[in-house]
Amino acid sequence: MTLSQQLGRLIGVREHQVDPGGGGPRRVRHPVEAVVVGGGIAGMSAAVVLAERGVRVTVLEAAPTLGGRLGAWPETLADGTRQMNEHGFHAFFRQYYNWRSILRRIDPGLGFLKPIPGYPILSAQWPTEEFGKLPPAPPLNLLSLLARSPSLRLGDLRQMDRDAALPLLTYDPVRTYAELDGTTAEELLDSLKLPDRARAMLFEVFSHSFFNHEAQMSAAEMVAQFHFYLLGNSEGLAFDCPDEDYATAIWQPLTRHVERHGGQVLTGSAVTALRRDGDRWQVESADGTTYPAGHVVLAVDPPALAALVKASPGLADQAPGLVERMPAFGTPGPPYAVARYWLEGDVSQRRAVFNGVSRQATLDSVTLYHRLENEPRIWAQRTGGSVVELHAYACEPGVPAEELAERMRAELGVLWPEFAGLRVRELRARVEAQAPAFTPNSHATRPGVRTDADGLYLAGDGIATDFPSALMERSAATGIIAANRILRAEGGAAEPVRSIRPRGLLAGRS
């Protein structure tokens, strides 16, 4: 434990238990059937816990592969080489306690996760700034940031509106949303009166990571995520990543784990509707199969959830509250684009594996996969090339994926001149809009895990929790919570749920 972590513990910056779990036998004592719709992080987390407790669980995933926005699938390059492609880079932060608990089922030591050194932010206007080497825990990480960062000097603090900045240090799961959910993140940043460099390098890069534009994102959500990633956890901004593609490292072994415990995982099984039949649910799939179950977990992205609810007219009687929330909740955030390039030649050896990007029109991050995962590494060693992924978290709508890819490639060429000279051998590009929106005034109507229908639950990174969480960790946490509700209803032992310090450093106690 580092000095900053020891000091942090004195002020409650440590892992906190949200739900101790337990409360019943390890396995349910009578037959229980559950269907999980969606085979991403949320759905598979629910399925793991349910299967381990003896619930006969079936996972129905519409896509041919598992993972959702953490998916991976094979591609064949022009030279006949098989390469796994993925949905985009994801950082496995160390305060993802619930997601890591699920992953320990397949690797108790998490040996497949490798630390990623550094967290540089690239800019065409200012020198690269490094955030990965700060002390892990507050308050030393914040003090170190102020001491080291050229973007925010002590003199700048005197120019800031300290009253406007106070919400960043006083996060409260009730008060923050009551006071700031009607304000945009852009308006909050304007009110801070930060130097332009600090705003760009410290805050805008951060807020883009949640697949929302500042002008369309709730200020309360930005404060909550600032707390979750920087000011409320003892692990800091350090993160790890698998050394194999997501299918090999995560989804294949998790599938085997669920199956060993009596569950089944079916891909290519799109669910078309739900209906209630007495005290059971009937889950209808596109191939005409109906899956009966006492409990159903809907763990799909917001647009898919809204479409499924709309296609299930009986829910108007069973879950009117859920139906009412869907038109707004089902509208996703802005489109995001991912482009993976297989290139001739390589960038400089001093370039980091993962890089955030500030103030480019399209490009938000760069990942060197030939220095991250084994399969691209082998390809690069054999060909003398490189495998580079470019990611736009919130891009212009209506632009084809290939055009967005070329915009990002040109922008990186400005930041890394040697990249501009690398010849493209292959490109796989796509643009999608499936991530949840966190618009102003959306918190009050954001659905939680429990719905107003018996035996029907939601899970995913857009679902509300009453403790700090985000992205992959919120997906895993809500999946576990959904499983716990089923287990407690059936007399089984629940899974522990954990999180970070529940309130900001200056928020006091509830």
C-alpha positions in Angstrom: 0.0 0.0 0.0 1.4 3.4 -1.0 1.7 6.4 1.2 -1.2 8.1 -0.7 -3.4 5.1 -0.2 -2.6 5.0 3.5 -3.5 8.7 3.9 -6.6 8.2 1.8 -7.8 5.4 4.0 -7.8 7.9 6.9 -10.5 9.9 5.2 -12.5 7.0 3.9 -10.9 6.7 0.4 -11.0 2.9 0.2 -13.2 0.1 -1.1 -16.7 0.2 0.4 -19.2 -2.5 0.8 -22.6 -1.7 -0.8 -24.2 -5.1 -0.2 -22.5 -7.8 2.0 -24.2 -10.6 0.1 -25.2 -13.8 1.8 -28.6 -14.2 3.4 -29.3 -17.7 2.4 -27.9 -21.0 1.2 -25.2 -21.0 -1.4 -27.5 -22.6 -3.9 -31.2 -22.2 -4.3 -33.1 -25.2 -2.9 -35.8 -25.5 -5.5 -35.9 -25.2 -9.3 -35.6 -21.6 -10.6 -35.4 -20.5 -14.2 -34.1 -17.2 -15.5 -33.5 -15.7 -18.9 -30.9 -13.0 -19.5 -31.4 -11.0 -22.7 -28.0 -9.7 -23.8 -24.6 -11.3 -23.6 -22.4 -8.3 -22.7 -20.8 -7.4 -19.4 -24.1 -6.8 -17.6 -25.8 -10.0 -18.9 -22.9 -12.3 -18.4 -22.2 -10.9 -14.9 -25.8 -11.7 -14.0 -25.6 -15.2 -15.6 -22.4 -16.0 -13.7 -23.9 -15.3 -10.3 -27.2 -17.0 -11.1 -25.6 -20.2 -12.5 -23.3 -20.5 -9.5 -26.3 -20.4 -7.2 -28.0 -23.2 -9.0 -30.4 -21.1 -11.1 -31.1 -22.6 -14.6 -30.1 -19.5 -16.6 -30.2 -19.0 -20.3 -28.4 -16.1 -22.0 -29.8 -15.0 -25.3 -27.5 -12.8 -27.3 -28.7 -11.4 -30.7 -25.2 -11.0 -32.2 -23.1 -13.9 -33.4 -20.5 -13.1 -30.7 -20.7 -12.1 -27.0 -19.5 -8.9 -25.4 -21.6 -6.0 -26.8 -19.4 -3.0 -26.8 -16.6 -5.3 -25.4 -17.0 -7.7 -28.3 -14.5 -9.3 -30.5 -14.8 -11.2 -33.8 -12.5 -12.7 -36.5 -11.6 -10.8 -39.7 -9.7 -12.1 -42.7 -7.2 -9.7 -44.2 -6.3 -9.5 -47.9 -3.2 -11.7 -47.4 -5.4 -14.5 -45.9 -4.3 -13.7 -42.3 -7.0 -14.2 -39.6 -7.0 -11.3 -37.1 -9.4 -10.6 -34.3 -11.1 -7.3 -34.4 -12.8 -5.5 -31.4 -15.4 -2.9 -30.6 -12.9 -0.4 -29.3 -10.3 -0.1 -26.5 -11.5 -0.4 -22.9 -9.4 0.4 -19.8 -9.9 -2.0 -16.9 -9.5 0.4 -14.1 -8.5 -1.0 -10.7 -11.6 0.3 -8.9 -13.8 -1.9 -11.1 -14.3 -4.1 -8.1 -17.4 -5.9 -9.2 -16.3 -6.5 -12.8 -12.9 -7.8 -11.5 -14.8 -10.1 -9.1 -16.6 -11.6 -12.1 -13.3 -11.9 -14.0 -11.7 -13.7 -11.1 -14.0 -16.7 -11.8 -11.9 -17.4 -14.9 -8.5 -16.2 -13.6 -8.3 -15.8 -9.8 -5.1 -13.8 -10.0 -6.2 -11.8 -13.0 -2.9 -12.7 -14.7 -4.4 -12.0 -18.2 -4.7 -8.3 -17.3 -1.4 -6.4 -17.9 -0.7 -3.0 -16.5 -0.6 -0.2 -19.1 2.2 2.2 -18.3 1.3 5.9 -18.5 -1.8 7.8 -19.5 -0.5 10.6 -21.9 -2.9 13.3 -23.3 -1.8 14.4 -26.8 -2.5 17.9 -28.1 -1.5 19.9 -31.2 -1.6 23.1 -29.1 0.3 22.1 -26.0 3.0 19.5 -25.0 1.9 16.0 -24.1 0.8 15.7 -20.5 1.1 12.5 -18.4 -1.7 11.5 -16.0 -0.8 7.9 -15.4 2.0 8.5 -12.9 0.1 10.5 -10.2 -0.1 9.0 -6.7 -3.2 6.7 -6.7 -5.3 8.1 -3.9 -6.6 11.5 -2.9 -5.8 13.9 -1.5 -2.2 13.4 -2.6 -3.2 12.7 -6.3 -5.0 16.1 -6.5 -2.1 17.9 -4.8 0.4 16.2 -7.1 -1.7 17.2 -10.1 -1.6 20.8 -9.1 2.1 20.7 -8.4 3.1 18.9 -11.6 0.6 19.8 -14.3 1.7 22.7 -16.6 -2.0 23.1 -17.5 -3.0 24.3 -14.0 -0.7 26.4 -12.0 -1.3 27.7 -8.5 -1.7 31.1 -9.9 -4.6 29.8 -12.1 -6.4 28.6 -9.0 -6.7 32.2 -7.8 -8.4 33.1 -11.1 -10.9 30.2 -10.8 -14.4 30.6 -9.3 -13.9 28.4 -6.2 -17.6 28.3 -5.4 -18.3 26.9 -8.9 -15.5 24.3 -8.4 -16.7 23.2 -5.0 -19.2 20.6 -6.4 -16.3 18.6 -7.7 -15.2 18.0 -4.1 -18.6 17.6 -2.6 -20.2 14.9 -4.7 -23.3 13.5 -3.0 -25.6 10.9 -4.8 -28.7 12.9 -3.9 -27.7 16.5 -3.6 -25.4 16.6 -6.6 -28.2 15.6 -9.0 -30.7 17.8 -7.3 -28.5 20.8 -7.8 -26.7 20.1 -11.1 -28.6 17.7 -13.2 -30.4 20.6 -15.0 -27.0 22.1 -15.9 -24.8 21.0 -18.8 -21.2 19.9 -18.2 -20.3 22.7 -20.6 -22.0 25.3 -18.5 -20.2 24.0 -15.4 -16.9 24.1 -17.1 -17.6 27.7 -18.2 -18.4 28.7 -14.7 -15.0 27.4 -13.4 -13.2 30.1 -15.4 -10.3 27.7 -16.1 -7.5 28.5 -18.4 -8.2 27.1 -21.8 -5.3 24.7 -21.6 -6.5 23.3 -18.3 -10.0 22.9 -19.6 -8.9 21.1 -22.7 -6.3 18.8 -21.2 -7.9 18.0 -17.8 -11.7 18.2 -18.2 -12.7 17.9 -21.9 -10.7 14.8 -22.5 -12.2 13.3 -19.4 -15.8 14.1 -20.2 -15.5 12.8 -23.8 -14.6 9.4 -22.4 -18.3 8.9 -21.5 -19.4 9.1 -25.1 -21.3 12.4 -24.6 -20.6 16.0 -25.7 -20.2 18.5 -22.8 -23.0 20.6 -24.3 -25.4 17.6 -24.1 -24.2 16.0 -20.9 -25.5 16.6 -17.4 -23.1 18.5 -15.1 -24.1 16.1 -12.3 -23.0 13.1 -14.3 -19.6 14.7 -15.0 -19.1 15.5 -11.3 -20.1 11.9 -10.4 -17.6 10.5 -12.8 -14.9 12.9 -11.7 -15.5 11.5 -8.2 -15.5 7.9 -9.4 -12.3 8.1 -11.4 -10.1 10.6 -9.6 -11.3 11.9 -6.2 -13.1 9.0 -4.6 -11.1 5.9 -5.3 -7.8 4.6 -3.9 -6.6 3.1 -7.1 -6.1 6.3 -9.2 -6.1 6.4 -12.9 -3.9 3.3 -13.3 -5.5 0.6 -15.5 -4.8 -2.8 -17.0 -5.8 -4.5 -20.3 -6.0 -8.1 -21.5 -3.0 -9.4 -23.5 -5.4 -11.4 -25.7 -8.5 -10.3 -27.6 -11.7 -10.0 -25.5 -13.2 -13.2 -27.0 -10.2 -15.3 -26.1 -9.4 -13.7 -22.8 -13.0 -13.1 -21.4 -16.0 -14.4 -23.3 -15.0 -17.9 -24.1 -13.8 -18.8 -20.6 -16.9 -17.0 -19.0 -19.1 -19.0 -21.3 -17.5 -22.3 -20.2 -17.9 -21.2 -16.5 -21.6 -20.6 -16.9 -22.0 -23.9 -18.8 -20.1 -25.8 -16.1 -22.6 -24.5 -13.6 -25.6 -25.7 -15.6 -26.4 -22.5 -17.6 -26.5 -22.1 -21.4 -25.3 -19.2 -23.5 -26.8 -18.9 -27.0 -25.6 -16.4 -29.6 -27.4 -15.4 -32.7 -30.6 -15.6 -30.7 -32.5 -12.3 -31.0 -35.3 -11.7 -28.6 -38.4 -10.2 -30.3 -40.9 -9.8 -27.4 -41.8 -10.5 -23.8 -45.2 -11.5 -22.5 -46.5 -12.5 -19.1 -48.3 -15.8 -18.8 -49.7 -16.2 -15.3 -46.8 -16.0 -12.9 -44.1 -16.6 -15.6 -42.5 -14.7 -18.4 -42.4 -16.0 -21.9 -39.4 -14.7 -23.9 -39.9 -15.0 -27.6 -37.0 -15.2 -30.0 -36.7 -14.6 -33.7 -36.4 -18.2 -34.6 -39.8 -19.0 -33.0 -38.5 -20.5 -29.8 -40.1 -19.4 -26.6 -38.2 -19.5 -23.3 -40.3 -19.6 -20.2 -38.8 -18.2 -17.0 -39.9 -16.9 -13.6 -37.3 -14.1 -13.9 -35.9 -12.1 -16.8 -33.0 -9.7 -16.9 -32.9 -7.3 -19.8 -29.2 -6.4 -20.3 -29.1 -4.7 -23.7 -28.2 -1.2 -24.9 -30.8 1.6 -24.5 -32.0 1.6 -28.2 -32.4 -2.2 -28.1 -34.2 -2.1 -24.7 -36.6 0.6 -26.0 -37.3 -1.4 -29.1 -38.0 -4.6 -27.1 -40.3 -2.8 -24.7 -42.2 -1.3 -27.6 -42.5 -4.8 -29.3 -44.0 -6.2 -26.0 -47.5 -4.5 -25.7 -48.4 -6.4 -22.6 -45.8 -4.5 -20.7 -48.1 -1.5 -20.8 -50.1 -3.3 -18.1 -47.3 -5.2 -16.4 -44.7 -2.4 -16.3 -46.3 1.0 -17.1 -43.5 2.9 -15.4 -40.9 1.2 -17.6 -42.8 1.8 -20.8 -43.2 5.5 -19.9 -39.4 6.0 -19.5 -38.4 4.2 -22.7 -38.8 6.9 -25.4 -36.3 9.2 -23.6 -34.0 6.5 -22.2 -33.9 4.6 -25.5 -32.4 7.6 -27.4 -28.7 6.9 -27.3 -25.8 9.3 -27.0 -24.0 10.6 -30.1 -22.4 8.2 -32.6 -18.9 6.8 -31.9 -16.4 5.6 -34.4 -13.7 2.9 -34.3 -11.1 2.4 -37.0 -8.4 -0.3 -36.8 -5.5 0.1 -39.2 -3.0 -2.6 -40.2 0.0 -0.6 -41.5 3.3 -0.9 -43.1 6.0 0.3 -40.7 5.6 1.5 -37.1 5.5 4.6 -35.1 8.3 5.7 -32.8 9.1 3.3 -29.9 8.6 6.2 -27.4 4.9 6.3 -28.2 2.6 5.0 -25.4 0.3 2.0 -25.9 -2.7 4.1 -25.1 -3.1 7.9 -25.6 -5.9 10.3 -25.0 -6.3 13.1 -27.5 -7.3 16.7 -26.8 -9.1 19.2 -29.1 -8.9 17.3 -32.3 -12.1 17.5 -34.4 -12.7 13.8 -34.5 -10.0 11.8 -32.8 -10.3 11.1 -29.0 -7.8 8.2 -28.4 -5.1 6.1 -30.0 -4.2 2.5 -29.1 -1.2 0.6 -30.4 -2.5 -2.9 -30.4 0.7 -4.5 -31.7 2.2 -3.5 -28.3 -0.8 -4.6 -26.3 -2.3 -8.0 -27.5 -0.5 -11.1 -28.6 -2.1 -11.7 -32.0 -1.4 -8.2 -33.4 2.1 -8.4 -31.9 2.8 -11.6 -33.8 1.4 -10.1 -37.0 3.6 -7.0 -36.6 6.7 -9.0 -35.9 6.1 -11.1 -39.0 5.3 -8.2 -41.4 7.3 -5.4 -39.9 4.1 -3.5 -39.6 1.8 -2.1 -36.9 -1.8 -2.3 -35.7 -3.3 1.0 -34.6 -6.8 1.7 -33.4 -8.3 5.2 -33.6 -11.4 6.0 -31.6 -13.9 8.9 -31.7 -16.1 8.8 -28.6 -18.7 11.4 -29.7 -18.5 12.2 -33.4 -20.5 14.0 -36.1 -23.6 12.2 -37.0 -24.4 11.1 -40.6 -20.7 10.7 -41.6 -19.7 7.3 -43.1 -17.3 5.2 -41.0 -14.5 5.2 -43.6 -14.6 9.0 -43.8 -14.4 9.3 -40.0 -11.5 6.9 -40.1 -9.6 9.0 -42.6 -10.3 12.2 -40.6 -8.9 10.5 -37.5 -5.8 9.3 -39.4 -5.1 12.7 -40.7 -5.5 14.2 -37.2 -3.0 11.7 -35.8 -0.6 12.5 -38.5 -0.4 16.1 -37.2 0.3 14.8 -33.7 2.7 12.0 -34.7 4.4 13.1 -37.9 5.9 9.6 -38.5 2.4 8.1 -38.5 1.4 10.2 -41.6 4.0 8.3 -43.7 2.8 4.8 -42.9 1.1 3.0 -45.8 -2.3 1.4 -45.0 -2.5 -2.3 -45.7 -6.0 -2.9 -44.2 -8.7 -0.8 -42.6 -11.8 -2.0 -40.6 -14.0 0.9 -39.6 -17.5 1.3 -38.2 -19.7 3.9 -36.6 -22.5 3.1 -34.2 -24.8 4.9 -31.7 -25.6 2.5 -28.8 -24.0 4.2 -25.7 -26.4 5.7 -23.2 -27.0 9.4 -23.2 -26.6 11.3 -19.9 -28.5 14.5 -20.9 -29.5 17.2 -18.5 -32.6 16.4 -16.4 -32.5 12.7 -17.2 -31.5 11.4 -13.8 -34.9 11.5 -12.2 -36.4 9.3 -14.9 -33.4 7.0 -15.5 -34.5 3.4 -14.8 -32.9 1.4 -12.1 -32.4 -2.4 -11.9 -35.8 -3.1 -10.5 -38.8 -2.5 -12.7 -42.5 -2.2 -11.8 -43.1 -5.7 -13.1 -42.6 -8.8 -10.9 -39.5 -10.8 -12.0 -38.3 -8.3 -14.6 -35.0 -6.5 -14.1 -32.6 -4.2 -16.1 -28.8 -4.1 -16.2 -26.3 -2.1 -18.2 -24.1 1.0 -18.1 -27.0 3.3 -18.6 -29.0 1.9 -15.6 -29.0 4.0 -12.4 -27.2 2.9 -9.3 -27.3 4.6 -5.9 -23.5 4.3 -5.5 -20.7 5.6 -7.7 -20.1 3.5 -10.9 -19.5 4.0 -14.6 -19.0 2.2 -17.9 -17.9 -1.4 -17.6 -18.1 -1.3 -13.8 -21.7 -0.1 -13.8 -22.6 -2.9 -16.3 -21.1 -5.6 -14.0 -22.6 -4.0 -10.9 -26.1 -3.8 -12.2 -25.9 -7.3 -13.6 -24.9 -8.6 -10.1 -27.7 -6.5 -8.5 -30.2 -8.0 -10.8 -29.0 -11.5 -10.0 -29.2 -10.6 -6.3 -32.8 -9.6 -6.5 -33.7 -12.9 -8.1 -31.7 -14.8 -5.5 -33.2 -13.1 -2.6 -36.7 -13.6 -4.0 -35.9 -17.3 -4.2 -34.2 -17.6 -0.9 -30.6 -17.9 -2.2 -27.4 -16.2 -1.1 -26.6 -12.9 -2.7 -23.3 -11.8 -4.2 -21.4 -9.0 -2.4 -21.4 -5.6 -4.2 -18.6 -3.1 -3.6 -17.8 0.4 -4.7 -15.6 3.4 -3.8 -16.0 6.2 -1.2 -19.7 7.1 -1.6 -19.3 10.9 -1.2 -16.9 13.6 -2.1 -13.9 14.5 0.0 -15.7 17.6 1.4 -19.2 16.3 1.3 -19.3 15.3 5.0 -21.4 12.4 6.2 -25.0 11.6 5.5 
